[in-house]
Amino acid sequence: MRGDIMSGKDIDTLARADKPLPEDAGLCDMMLYRILSAIYAEYREGILSASDAKDAKHQAMTKHGDLELWERVFRDHARRMVEIGAVLNEVNHDGCPKCQKIAKIFDGRLNS
């Protein structure tokens, strides 16, 4: 997981200036960047009016905030599951029968 969290404003600044995102940008950041880049390009080409571009940008920024929260939650959950899985792997080999059963349920080898 990346260390620095980019805000929607940071992404907007990069897209407006046609500068690249950092290599470690998250999926939601990449999606917002692409959308904003397209909005700015369509505005510069006269395809979108200033009002339409502003509305589209606002909609994209709002959705980014929602999706970014879900992405952070998912990444944190996935990280914890990897850590738990490693411990349960040890328990599966060296733990008591109840602990081994929990390990099998967790990794999908036992459905109850």
Secondary structure, DSSP 4 states (H G I P E B T S, - for coil): --SSPPPHHHHHHHHHTTPPPPTT--HHHHHHHHHHHHHHHHHHTTSS-HHHHHHHHHHHHHHHHHHHHHHHHHHHHHHHHHHHHHHHHHHHHHS-HHHHHHHHHHTTS---
